[in-house]
Amino acid sequence: MTPSPAAPARRPSARPVRVQRHDPAQRPMLVTWEATRACALACRHCRAEAVPLRSPLELGLDEAKALMDEAAAFGRPAVIFIITGGDCFERPDLAELAAYGTELGLHVALSPSGTDKLTKEALSELQEAGVGAISLSIDGATAATHDAFRGLERTFDRTIAGWEAARELGMKVQINSVVARHNVHELPDIAALVREHGAMTWSGFLLVPTGRGIDLGALDADEVEDVLGAFYDMGEAVPVRTTEGHHFRRVCLQRQVLADRGVTDEEMMRIMGYGPLYRQLRERIAELGLDSGPRRRRPPITVSSGSGFVFVSHTGEVTPSGFLEKSAGNVRDSSLTEIYRRSEVFTGVRDPGLLKGRCGACEYKAVCGGSRARAYNMTGDLHAEDASCNYRPGSFPFPDDVAALMSGVGGGSGTGGHEGLEVGKAGQGGH
């Protein structure tokens, strides 16, 4: 039997999990607006089920500016306002909108698609309008994997070119990667691309069954746990985080406790319940030299659907996230700030006391809470347990150590700038 690669050296983090600096019941950290559902791609997972042409029902220019006014009304420091899609480059008024948001003091970021519209010239124009950060999707380590997933040849090459152009311009770049059966074994190689080209953040999006992604082939809970363990192992080499994988916060807490206790490699894997997928991924991680690095681990932040995050659709519907399609109102006839702060949908998803099943019993619910989008889409219940998590509440053997770490979790969310950009084509509004 082939021996497991040596356990990666682990540098304990001062803050294994970050909390939002401001009260998430009063203001979001991120406002994501789906500017259009028009897109040239035909991605297999698309939440928006994007179409080639723009809809006449989209928010118009004046309505979009009014939405930005509402986002600015949340106060200072200003929220990060992400313009996504579809493909936001399908909006001819994109630069005008970016400039308007910037004038309001918003931190405007974009999430474009990897099409022929993603050029250095277009990015430069938007940078002049005030855009300092973008997110792009890489869903395979090769063009063959990525292009098959995105439904159009040369999408991989265009995305890489756009990534390089943005970096040359000095823009901050987040890379998003869907995690599903088609590419799970390529995750370390995608991380190697992130290390090579450079990125502010690399986010692994754990598939939520919605839109075209219903039948894509999400991983089961044991496999998800293995992937989260692999993400943790790469945390000193690349700036890794997750979208719709809130239990990564639990993993970070548990793994730090085990590292601080100096448990053996095999004992760590036994306690965490890691399986064969984890061992396969970690072997490749070691081969690529991604099991250690100069970085301090990037602590995940307690942003989730409706708690620090709000999504506005192309027609103005307001939901806790782009995957949780339960409308709490429409900006055409209601105030975004009022919807976020007072609607039953938003106050409900922010209340951990309403959680059911294992999520309700879990000692980590205050920092995790599970994916409300996944729970709702699979059961119709906003407060059901998240089926992608295999953790059994109370089973971790060092609860006092975890409690001590959780009591020390402090602020520092990065809400004053683009460090908090956590969105993308993979997530259409990640968190």
N, C-alpha and C positions, 0 to 999 in steps of 0.2 A: 504494500500500500504506500502510495506517495505521501511523504510527510507534508503537513501543512506548512506554508511559509511562516517565517518567524513573525511574531506579533510586532506590529509597528510601534516604534517609540512614540509615547504619548506625552504631550506637554499639557498639563492641566490648565484649564481656562479659568480666569478669575470670575467669569460670569457664564455659566453653562447655558443659561437662557436669559434673554432680555425681555423686559416688559416695556410697554409703550410709555413714553414720558408723560403723555397727556391722557386724561380720562377718555377711554374709548367709547363711553356712553354719550359723550358730548361732541366729539369730533373724530372723524376718521383720519388715519394716516394717509390713506390712498383713496382717491376717487378715480374710477376707471370708466371711461365713456366709449361705448361701441359706436364710433362715428358712422359706420356703414357696415352692411353685411356683404357688400360687393368685394369679390376677390377672384383673381385669375387661377388660384389653386383649387384643388379638390381633395383636401386633406382627409385622411381616413377617420380622424378623431374629432373633426370640427364640431365644437359646441354650437356654433352659429349656423351650421349647415349653409355655409356661404354660397352665394350665387354670383353669376358674372356681372349682373347689372345692379345699379343702385335702386333702392326703393323710393317711391314718391312719398312714403310715410316717414322717412328719416327726419330728424330734427334739422331745420333749415339754419342758415347762417345766424340770424338774429336769435333763434331759439338756442343754438349752441352757445352763443355769447352769454345769454341769460343763464344758462347752466353754469358757465364759468363764474358768473357773478355769484351764484348760489354757493359754489365751491369756495370762493374767496370769503363768503360770509361766515364760514366756520371759524375764521379768526387766524391769529398768528401763534406760532409760525405757520406759514401757509401749507396747505396739503400738497401732496404730489398729485398732479392731475395727468393721468395717462390716457392718451388717445389711441384706441386700438380698433379692431374690426372683427371679421373681414380684413380688408387691407386699408388702413387709414390713408394710404397714398392714392386711393381712388377718389378722395375728396379734393376737388380743385381748390377749395378754400382753406386747405390745411395750414399753409404758411400764415395766412391772415389770422386764423384761429390761434395758432401757436403764439403769434406776436401779441394778440389780445390777452391771452392768459398770462403771458409774461409781464405785460403792463400791469395786470392786476396783482402781481406778486406771486402767482402760482408757480410751482416748479413743474414745468410742462415736460413730459416725456412721451415717447412714441413707441408703438409696437407694430412695425410694418411687416409685410410678408416678403419672402425671398423671391421677388419677381424682377422683371427688367426695369421696373420703376425705382428699384433700390440702387441708386447711383450716388457716386460721391458728390456730384453737382446738386442733386436733390437734397442730400444730407447737409451740404454746406448752406443751402438756402434756408433750411429749417434751423440750422445752428444760428444763423444770423437773426432768425426770428425769436431766438431764446431757448431753443431745445438743447439741453446738455446731455441727455441720456436716451438711449434706445434699448429695446430688447429684441433679440432675434432667436429663432428656433433652429436647433440642430438635433435631429431625431435619429441620427445614425452616424457612425464613424466614417462611413463611406458614402459616395454619391449614390451607389446602388440602393442602399438601405433607406437613406433619407428621401431620395426622389420617388421611390416606390410608395413611401408613406405619404408624401405630399402631393402625389398625383400629377407631377409635371417634371419632365427632364430638365436638367441643369439648374434646378432649384438649389441644390447643395452648393454648386459653384457660385451662383449669384449671392447666396447668403454669406459664404466665406468672403467674397469680394466686398460685400457691404460691411461686414464685420471689420475687415482690414481698413476700409475707407473711413469708417467711423473712428477707429483708433488713430488713424493718421491725422484726422481733424481734431483729435483731443477729446472726443465725446466718450462718455462712460457707456459701457456695453454690458448688458445682462444676457446670458445665454440660457435658453430654456430647452429642456429635453423631456419629451413624453417618455414615461417608463411603462413598457408593455412587452408582450412576449416577443414581438418582432425584433427588439433591440436590447433586451435586458443584458445579454452577454457582451454587448458593445459598450456598456456604460463606462468602464475604465478607459477605453480608447477615446470615447467622447471627452472624458475628463482630460486626457492627454492633449486633445485639440485645444481645450480651454487653457491649459497651461502654456501651450505653444503660442497662441494668438493673444492671450491676455483678456481678462474680463473682470468686471467689478464683482459679479456674482454668477454662479452656475446653479440653476434650479432644476431639480428633478420633479416633474409633474406626475403624480400618481393618478392615473386615469380615473375620471368620474364618469359613470354611465349616463351619458346624455348626448343628444344630437347624433352625429354619425359614429360616435365612440361607444355606443351601447354594446355592439357586438365585436369590438376590436380585440378583446382578449386581455382583460386586466389580470394582474397577478393575484394569487390567493394570499390570505393573511400571512401565512408562514413565509412565502416568498417575499412579500413586502418587508417583513422583519429582516430578512437576509439582506435586501437591498439597502435598507436604512443603516444596517451595520456596515455595509460596504461604503456608503456615503460618509459615515463617521470616520472610517479608516483613511479616507482621502482628504480629510478636513485640513491637514497641514500642508497639502500640496496645491489644492484648488479651493476657492471660496464657495463651498457647497451649501445649498439649502434645499428645501422642498416646497412644493406647492400641493395643497390638498393632502399633505402628509404630516399633519400636526403632531402625530405621535413621535416624530423625530425629536421633539423636545424631550419626551420621556427618555428616549434612547440616549440623548446627550447627557442627561442627568445620571442615568444608570451607568453608562460607560465611564463617566468621570469618577464616580464612586469606586468602580472596580479598578480603574487606573491608579487612583490615590491609595487604594488598599494593596496594590501590587500583586493582584491575583495572577496566576499563571494564564498563559494563552488558552490552553484547553479548558481550564476552569471558567474563564470568561465566556467561551463559546457555549459551555454547558449551561451556565446561569442564564445567558441571553437566549438560549434555545435555538441557536443558529443551525441551519441545515446545509445540505450539499450545495445549494446555490451560493450561499455566503462563501464557502470554501473555494468554489470555482472563481468567483469574482475576486476574492482576496489574492488568489494565486496570480491572476492577471494584473492586479494592482501592484503587487510586488515586482513582477516582471517589468512593469513600466516605471518603477521607481516612484509611485504615487503614494506609498505607505508612510512617507515622512516628507518634511519640507520646512521651509523657513517661516511659514505663516503661523499666526496664532489662530486657533479655530474660530470660525465665525459663528457666534452663538445665535441660534434661531430666535426669532422675536414672536411674541404672543399676539400676532395679527391673524384674524380669521374672519370668516363670513359674518358681516354685520358688526364686527368688533374691531374697529380700526380700518375697515374696508367696506366700500359701497360701490355697486355697479349700476350704470345707467345704460339701457339698451338704445339701439338706433332709433327706436320710436318713443323713447323717454321713460320706459318702465324702470322702476327702481327696485333692485333686488339685492340681497346680502352678498351675492357673488354671481359671476357669469354662469355658473353651473347650477345654482340654486334658483330655479326659475319659478319662484313664488313672489309675485309682485306685491310690494307694499304701497304702491301709489305710482303716479306719473308726474314728471316734472312739468308737463303742460298744464296741469291744473292743481298742483300741490307744491309746497316748498320742500326742496331737497333736505334742508337742515331739519325741518320738522319731521319728515319721514324717517330720517336716520335716528333722530333722538327719541321719537315718541311712538312710532308705529308698533303695533303688536308683533309683527314679524321680526323687526330688528331688536326690540327689547327682549323678545323670546329667545332668539339665538344667542344673546349675550348673557343669559342667565344659566349658570352651570347647575343651579338647583333643579332645573327642569329636565336635565338629562336622564335617560332611562338605560336599563340594561347594564352592561359592563362599564359604559362611559359614565353612568350615574354613580356607580359604586367605586370608581377608580380614584386612587389617591393623587393622581396627576391631573385631574379634570380642571383644576384652576389654571394650569399652564397649557393644557392640551384641548380637551373638550371634543376631540374627534372631528371629522369632516361632516359638517351639517349638510353640505350639498350631497355627499355620498349617501348619508343616512336618509335624507328626504327622497332622493331619486330612487333608492332601492326599496323603501318601505312606505313612503307617503307621510312619514312622521318626522317633523323637524328635530325631534329630541331623541330619536332612536339611537342605539349604539352604532358605531362605525364598524362595518363588517371587515374593513381592511386591516384592523388591528387584532393581533392574536394574544395580547397581554391579558393575563388573569389578575384582576385587582388583588393586591396584597401578597403577590407571589415573589416579589423581589426580596432577597434575603437580608438586605441592609436598609431597612426603612428609616432608621434614625439618621443615617448618613444622608439619605435623600432629603429628609425633612430639613436637615441643617443647610443643605445646599439651596433648597427652595426658599427657605427663610432669608437667604442672602441674595436672592435674585433682585437686581435693582434696575434702575432706569437706563437711559442712554439708547434710545431707539433710533437715533439718526433722523428724526423727523424734520430737522432743519435743512435737509438737502437730499441729493439723489442716492445716498447710501441706502436709503430705504426703498429704492425702486424694486418692487417685487411683483412682476407682471409679465405677461408674454403671450405669444401666439399659442404656446402650449396650453396656457391657462386661460387666456382671454380675461385676465384679471385674477392673477394668482395671489396667494397670501401664505 
